[in-house]
Amino acid sequence: MIEARHLRVLRAVAATGSFSAAARELGCTQPAVSQQMKALEQSTGTPLLIRTGREMRLTQAGQALVRHASGILAGLTAAEEEIAAIAGLRAGRVRMVSFPSGSSTLVPGALARMRAAHPGTRVSLVEAEPPRSVEMLRDGDCEIALAFRYPEVRGADPAAAAEWDDLVVRPLLTDRLIGVVPEGHRLAGADRIGITDLAEEPWIAGCPRCRRHLVEVCESAGFTPRIDFATDDYPAVFGLVGAGLGVAVMPELALESVRPKGACTVPVEPVVQREIVALTLPDLARVPAVAAMLEQLATAAERS
């Protein structure tokens, strides 16, 4: 019989490439990892790892088992949490991953209300931008991922359209992009500007997904932006713009938590919005603590 603890060890070994690294990640000893891997191979009746010096490679059977491990572990988590709720233990756990502007705006109020309504539920938060946050959800490293995506600029992309098809998607809000220019800029104080008005400017871009979308928007308007700086830290973006080093576009959500110094905002046309959602796995969506957290995030979005 395959045990969940053995699957967690196999996944750690596959991710880190060695018993010693897996032991550090799991907080146990290397002999313990080795013993559990031997037990798992005995349970499956076939080798799962090929040992070459200090490195480990998965066999074909090992690769197949790792592919199934995330779904199996997510299903077990869902079962454990649902059973605990039914039994009246109220001791659930929700691990969240959010992009930075979501962490500073939507998440705090949602977490505070969740803690007040369900004090026995443990909620944790780490930050990651999509698509990394979505990968963490699929890998079983969280129960809810806050993510965003932009509308396709150059026509339908089947891969992009289907990227969340296997997940439960809870729409939260749409977030408009706003231009940011230095206070002394020729366009500062304008009621609105066209993206082509900034064609000759140096640009400060954000995370890889935002950077890619910026290039697509600009190229669809007839120019390629010259990106001199890239950072996913919004205060850093404002600092660079305020110092006169370039222009940027930023989500309105980010403006709620950052006070610009030396920079000002101006609406940009064409209007571009990103879709902000909360994502989870179908099995996890039925877990009471996860469902409650999704509701709190939706409430926070309505108030923003």
C-alpha positions as CSV (number, residue, x, y, z in Angstrom):
1,M,0.0,0.0,0.0
2,I,1.3,3.4,-1.0
3,E,1.4,5.8,2.0
4,A,1.0,9.6,1.7
5,R,4.1,10.3,3.7
6,H,6.1,8.2,1.2
7,L,4.6,10.2,-1.6
8,R,5.7,13.5,0.1
9,V,9.2,12.1,0.4
10,L,9.3,11.0,-3.3
11,R,8.1,14.4,-4.4
12,A,10.8,16.1,-2.3
13,V,13.5,13.9,-3.7
14,A,12.3,14.5,-7.2
15,A,12.3,18.3,-6.7
16,T,15.7,18.5,-4.9
17,G,17.6,15.7,-6.7
18,S,19.1,14.1,-3.6
19,F,18.2,12.4,-0.3
20,S,20.2,15.0,1.7
21,A,18.5,18.0,0.1
22,A,15.1,16.3,0.5
23,A,15.8,15.7,4.2
24,R,16.6,19.4,4.7
25,E,13.4,20.4,3.0
26,L,11.3,18.0,5.0
27,G,13.0,18.6,8.3
28,C,14.2,15.1,8.9
29,T,17.3,13.0,8.6
30,Q,18.8,11.5,5.4
31,P,18.5,7.9,6.7
32,A,14.8,8.5,7.3
33,V,14.4,9.7,3.7
34,S,16.3,6.6,2.4
35,Q,14.2,4.2,4.6
36,Q,10.9,5.7,3.4
37,M,12.0,5.5,-0.3
38,K,12.9,1.9,0.2
39,A,9.5,1.2,1.8
40,L,7.8,3.0,-1.2
41,E,9.8,0.9,-3.7
42,Q,8.8,-2.2,-1.8
43,S,5.1,-1.2,-1.9
44,T,5.2,-0.5,-5.6
45,G,7.3,-3.5,-6.5
46,T,9.5,-1.6,-8.8
47,P,12.5,0.8,-8.7
48,L,11.5,4.5,-8.6
49,L,15.0,6.1,-8.5
50,I,18.3,5.5,-10.3
51,R,21.2,6.5,-8.1
52,T,24.2,7.9,-10.1
53,G,26.8,9.1,-7.7
54,R,25.3,11.8,-5.5
55,E,22.4,12.5,-7.9
56,M,19.0,10.8,-8.2
57,R,17.0,10.3,-11.4
58,L,13.5,9.1,-11.6
59,T,12.7,5.9,-13.4
60,Q,9.7,5.8,-15.7
61,A,7.6,4.4,-12.8
62,G,8.9,7.1,-10.5
63,Q,8.0,9.9,-13.0
64,A,4.5,8.4,-13.3
65,L,4.1,8.3,-9.5
66,V,5.3,11.9,-9.0
67,R,2.8,13.1,-11.7
68,H,0.0,11.6,-9.6
69,A,1.3,12.6,-6.2
70,S,0.1,16.2,-6.2
71,G,-3.5,15.2,-7.0
72,I,-3.4,12.4,-4.5
73,L,-2.1,14.6,-1.7
74,A,-4.5,17.4,-2.5
75,G,-7.4,14.8,-2.3
76,L,-6.1,13.5,1.0
77,T,-5.9,17.1,2.4
78,A,-9.4,17.7,1.2
79,A,-10.6,14.5,2.9
80,E,-8.8,15.2,6.2
81,E,-10.1,18.8,6.4
82,E,-13.7,17.9,5.5
83,I,-13.7,15.0,8.0
84,A,-12.3,17.3,10.7
85,A,-15.1,19.9,10.0
86,I,-17.8,17.2,10.1
87,A,-16.4,15.9,13.4
88,G,-16.6,19.4,14.8
89,L,-12.9,19.9,15.3
90,R,-12.8,23.2,13.4
91,A,-9.0,22.9,13.1
92,G,-8.6,23.6,9.4
93,R,-5.6,25.1,7.5
94,V,-5.5,27.4,4.5
95,R,-2.2,28.2,2.8
96,M,-2.4,31.2,0.5
97,V,-0.1,32.5,-2.2
98,S,-0.6,36.0,-3.5
99,F,1.1,38.5,-5.8
100,P,2.4,41.6,-3.9
101,S,-0.4,44.1,-4.7
102,G,-3.0,41.6,-3.7
103,S,-1.1,40.9,-0.5
104,S,-1.2,44.5,0.5
105,T,-4.8,45.3,-0.4
106,L,-7.2,42.4,-0.7
107,V,-5.6,39.9,1.6
108,P,-5.3,41.8,5.0
109,G,-9.0,42.5,5.4
110,A,-10.0,39.0,4.3
111,L,-7.5,37.4,6.7
112,A,-8.7,39.6,9.6
113,R,-12.4,38.7,9.0
114,M,-11.5,35.0,8.5
115,R,-9.6,34.9,11.8
116,A,-12.5,36.6,13.6
117,A,-15.1,34.3,12.2
118,H,-13.1,31.1,12.4
119,P,-10.4,31.5,15.1
120,G,-9.5,27.8,14.9
121,T,-8.5,27.9,11.3
122,R,-4.8,28.6,10.6
123,V,-4.1,30.8,7.6
124,S,-0.7,31.4,6.2
125,L,0.5,33.6,3.3
126,V,3.5,33.7,1.0
127,E,4.1,35.8,-2.1
128,A,4.6,34.7,-5.7
129,E,3.6,36.1,-9.0
130,P,1.7,34.0,-11.5
131,P,2.4,31.6,-13.2
132,R,4.6,30.5,-10.2
133,S,1.7,30.8,-7.8
134,V,-0.5,28.6,-9.9
135,E,2.3,26.0,-10.1
136,M,2.5,26.0,-6.3
137,L,-1.3,25.3,-6.2
138,R,-1.0,22.4,-8.6
139,D,2.1,21.1,-6.7
140,G,0.1,20.9,-3.4
141,D,2.1,23.8,-1.8
142,C,-1.0,25.9,-1.1
143,E,-4.8,25.7,-1.1
144,I,-5.6,29.1,-2.6
145,A,-3.6,31.1,-5.2
146,L,-4.4,34.8,-6.0
147,A,-3.5,35.3,-9.6
148,F,-4.2,37.6,-12.5
149,R,-4.1,37.5,-16.3
150,Y,-4.4,40.0,-19.0
151,P,-6.8,40.0,-22.0
152,E,-5.1,38.7,-25.2
153,V,-3.9,41.7,-27.3
154,R,-3.0,39.8,-30.5
155,G,-6.0,37.5,-30.7
156,A,-6.9,34.3,-28.9
157,D,-4.1,32.1,-27.5
158,P,-5.4,28.6,-26.9
159,A,-2.7,27.9,-24.3
160,A,-3.5,31.1,-22.4
161,A,-7.2,30.6,-22.6
162,A,-6.9,27.1,-21.2
163,E,-4.3,27.7,-18.4
164,W,-6.9,27.6,-15.6
165,D,-9.3,25.0,-17.1
166,D,-8.5,22.4,-14.5
167,L,-9.0,24.8,-11.5
168,V,-11.9,26.4,-9.7
169,V,-11.8,30.1,-10.6
170,R,-13.4,32.6,-8.3
171,P,-13.4,36.0,-10.1
172,L,-12.7,38.9,-7.7
173,L,-12.3,42.1,-9.6
174,T,-10.9,43.8,-12.7
175,D,-8.0,46.1,-12.2
176,R,-7.2,49.0,-14.6
177,L,-3.7,49.9,-15.6
178,I,-2.7,53.5,-15.0
179,G,0.2,55.5,-16.4
180,V,3.0,56.8,-14.1
181,V,5.2,59.7,-15.2
182,P,7.6,62.0,-13.4
183,E,6.0,65.1,-11.8
184,G,7.9,67.4,-14.3
185,H,7.0,65.3,-17.3
186,R,5.3,67.1,-20.3
187,L,2.2,64.8,-19.8
188,A,2.0,65.2,-16.0
189,G,-1.5,66.5,-15.1
190,A,-3.1,65.4,-18.4
191,D,-6.7,64.2,-18.2
192,R,-5.7,61.1,-20.2
193,I,-3.0,60.1,-22.6
194,G,-2.6,57.6,-25.4
195,I,0.0,54.8,-25.0
196,T,1.6,56.1,-28.2
197,D,2.3,59.4,-26.4
198,L,4.9,57.5,-24.5
199,A,6.5,55.7,-27.5
200,E,9.8,57.5,-27.2
201,E,10.2,57.2,-23.5
202,P,12.4,54.8,-21.5
203,W,10.2,52.3,-19.6
204,I,10.2,50.7,-16.2
205,A,8.5,47.3,-16.4
206,G,7.2,44.9,-13.8
207,C,7.1,41.1,-13.4
208,P,7.7,38.9,-16.5
209,R,3.9,38.5,-17.2
210,C,3.3,42.2,-16.8
211,R,6.4,42.9,-18.9
212,R,5.2,40.6,-21.7
213,H,1.8,42.2,-21.7
214,L,3.3,45.8,-21.8
215,V,5.3,44.8,-24.9
216,E,2.2,43.3,-26.6
217,V,0.1,46.5,-25.9
218,C,2.8,48.8,-27.2
219,E,3.5,46.7,-30.3
220,S,-0.2,46.6,-31.1
221,A,-0.2,50.4,-30.9
222,G,2.7,50.4,-33.4
223,F,5.9,50.7,-31.3
224,T,8.2,48.6,-29.2
225,P,8.9,50.0,-25.8
226,R,12.5,50.5,-24.7
227,I,12.6,48.9,-21.3
228,D,15.6,50.2,-19.3
229,F,14.6,48.8,-15.9
230,A,12.5,45.9,-14.7
231,T,11.3,45.3,-11.1
232,D,8.2,43.7,-9.5
233,D,8.6,45.9,-6.5
234,Y,6.0,48.7,-6.9
235,P,7.7,51.2,-4.5
236,A,10.9,50.7,-6.6
237,V,8.9,51.5,-9.8
238,F,7.6,54.8,-8.3
239,G,11.1,55.6,-7.1
240,L,12.6,55.1,-10.5
241,V,9.8,57.1,-12.2
242,G,10.1,59.8,-9.5
243,A,13.8,60.1,-10.2
244,G,13.0,60.8,-13.9
245,L,14.4,57.5,-15.2
246,G,11.4,56.5,-17.2
247,V,7.6,56.0,-17.3
248,A,5.5,53.0,-16.4
249,V,2.0,51.6,-16.2
250,M,0.8,50.2,-12.9
251,P,-2.3,48.4,-11.7
252,E,-4.8,50.6,-9.8
253,L,-4.7,48.1,-7.0
254,A,-1.0,48.7,-6.4
255,L,-1.7,52.5,-6.1
256,E,-3.7,51.8,-2.9
257,S,-0.7,50.7,-1.0
258,V,2.1,53.0,-2.4
259,R,2.4,56.7,-2.1
260,P,4.2,58.1,-5.1
261,K,7.0,60.6,-4.5
262,G,8.1,62.7,-7.4
263,A,5.7,60.8,-9.7
264,C,2.1,61.3,-10.8
265,T,-0.5,59.1,-12.4
266,V,-2.5,59.6,-15.5
267,P,-5.2,57.5,-17.2
268,V,-4.0,55.7,-20.4
269,E,-5.9,54.8,-23.5
270,P,-6.7,52.3,-24.8
271,V,-8.1,51.1,-21.4
272,V,-6.4,47.9,-20.3
273,Q,-7.6,45.8,-17.4
274,R,-6.3,42.7,-15.8
275,E,-8.6,40.0,-14.3
276,I,-7.9,39.2,-10.6
277,V,-9.1,35.8,-9.4
278,A,-8.7,33.3,-6.5
279,L,-7.8,29.8,-7.7
280,T,-8.1,26.5,-6.0
281,L,-8.3,22.8,-6.9
282,P,-11.8,21.2,-7.3
283,D,-11.2,18.9,-4.4
284,L,-10.0,21.7,-2.2
285,A,-13.0,23.9,-3.1
286,R,-15.2,21.6,-1.0
287,V,-13.1,22.0,2.1
288,P,-15.0,24.3,4.5
289,A,-12.0,26.4,5.5
290,V,-11.0,27.0,1.9
291,A,-14.6,27.8,0.9
292,A,-14.8,30.3,3.8
293,M,-11.5,32.0,2.8
294,L,-12.7,32.3,-0.8
295,E,-15.9,34.1,0.5
296,Q,-13.8,36.5,2.6
297,L,-11.6,37.3,-0.5
298,A,-14.7,38.0,-2.5
299,T,-16.0,40.3,0.2
300,A,-12.7,42.1,0.3
301,A,-12.8,42.6,-3.4
302,E,-16.3,44.1,-3.2
303,R,-15.1,46.6,-0.7
304,S,-12.0,47.7,-2.6
